[in-house]
Amino acid sequence: MKRFLAAIGLVLIMQAAWAIDLDSAKSQGLVGEANNGYLAAVKMPASGEVRALIQEVNAKRRAEFQLTADKTGATRSQVALRFYELAVKRTARGNFYQDTTGRWQRK
């Protein structure tokens, strides 16, 4: 029984180590900067791991956008749009972003 529990613990640790990070997901073409200021899957269907990453990043962005909106008097949508513009400029060569019409482009 101890070995079984140790094996389960090891599997859980390994799964956490396998979790994809933002830079890796972008460089693999799995996610990109959507034209609404948030992260989105480039190809569908996205794996559960990619969906979880997108949800985590977007929750943090939403909170930051709201904080900035509250400080500046802008709307959250206005802040998100400005973030998108800056994110496209900062997007690394070879990574994806959506153009204003929603089509994915590789930089």
C-alpha positions as CSV (number, residue, x, y, z in Angstrom):
1,M,0.0,0.0,0.0
2,K,2.8,2.4,0.8
3,R,4.4,1.8,-2.6
4,F,1.1,2.4,-4.3
5,L,0.6,5.7,-2.5
6,A,4.2,6.7,-3.3
7,A,3.7,5.9,-6.9
8,I,0.5,8.0,-7.0
9,G,2.4,10.8,-5.4
10,L,5.2,10.6,-7.9
11,V,2.7,10.6,-10.8
12,L,1.1,13.8,-9.4
13,I,4.4,15.5,-9.1
14,M,5.4,14.5,-12.6
15,Q,2.1,15.8,-14.0
16,A,2.8,19.2,-12.4
17,A,6.3,19.2,-13.9
18,W,4.8,18.5,-17.3
19,A,2.4,21.5,-17.1
20,I,3.1,23.8,-20.1
21,D,4.2,27.3,-19.4
22,L,3.2,30.4,-21.4
23,D,6.4,30.8,-23.4
24,S,6.5,27.2,-24.4
25,A,2.8,27.2,-25.4
26,K,3.4,30.3,-27.5
27,S,6.6,29.0,-29.2
28,Q,4.8,25.8,-30.0
29,G,2.0,27.7,-31.7
30,L,-0.6,26.4,-29.3
31,V,-1.7,29.9,-28.0
32,G,-1.4,33.4,-29.2
33,E,-2.5,37.0,-28.4
34,A,-6.2,37.4,-29.3
35,N,-7.4,40.7,-30.6
36,N,-9.4,41.3,-27.4
37,G,-6.4,41.5,-25.2
38,Y,-6.6,37.9,-23.9
39,L,-4.8,34.7,-24.6
40,A,-6.5,32.2,-27.0
41,A,-5.9,28.8,-28.5
42,V,-4.6,29.0,-32.0
43,K,-5.8,25.6,-33.0
44,M,-8.9,23.8,-31.8
45,P,-9.5,21.7,-30.0
46,A,-7.0,22.7,-27.4
47,S,-5.8,20.2,-24.8
48,G,-7.0,20.4,-21.2
49,E,-3.5,21.6,-20.3
50,V,-3.7,24.4,-22.8
51,R,-7.2,25.4,-21.8
52,A,-6.1,25.5,-18.1
53,L,-3.2,27.8,-19.0
54,I,-5.5,30.1,-21.0
55,Q,-7.9,30.3,-18.1
56,E,-5.1,31.0,-15.6
57,V,-3.5,33.7,-17.7
58,N,-6.8,35.4,-18.7
59,A,-8.0,35.5,-15.1
60,K,-4.8,37.4,-14.2
61,R,-5.1,39.7,-17.2
62,R,-8.8,40.4,-16.4
63,A,-7.9,41.4,-12.9
64,E,-5.0,43.6,-14.0
65,F,-7.1,45.2,-16.7
66,Q,-9.8,46.0,-14.1
67,L,-7.2,47.5,-11.7
68,T,-5.8,49.7,-14.5
69,A,-9.3,50.7,-15.6
70,D,-10.2,51.7,-12.1
71,K,-7.0,53.8,-11.7
72,T,-7.3,55.6,-15.1
73,G,-11.0,56.0,-15.6
74,A,-10.9,53.9,-18.8
75,T,-13.1,50.8,-19.3
76,R,-11.7,47.3,-18.9
77,S,-12.3,46.8,-22.7
78,Q,-10.3,49.9,-23.5
79,V,-7.4,48.7,-21.3
80,A,-7.6,45.2,-22.9
81,L,-7.4,46.8,-26.4
82,R,-4.4,48.8,-25.5
83,F,-2.7,45.7,-24.0
84,Y,-3.4,43.9,-27.2
85,E,-1.7,46.6,-29.3
86,L,1.4,46.4,-27.0
87,A,1.3,42.6,-26.9
88,V,1.4,42.4,-30.7
89,K,4.5,44.6,-30.8
90,R,6.2,42.5,-28.1
91,T,5.2,39.2,-29.6
92,A,8.3,37.2,-30.5
93,R,9.1,36.2,-34.0
94,G,7.4,33.0,-35.0
95,N,4.6,33.4,-32.4
96,F,0.9,34.0,-33.2
97,Y,-1.4,36.9,-32.8
98,Q,-4.8,37.7,-34.2
99,D,-5.2,40.6,-36.6
100,T,-8.1,43.0,-36.1
101,T,-10.3,40.7,-38.2
102,G,-9.7,37.7,-36.0
103,R,-7.3,35.8,-38.4
104,W,-4.3,34.2,-36.8
105,Q,-1.0,35.6,-38.1
106,R,2.5,34.4,-37.4
107,K,4.9,37.2,-36.6
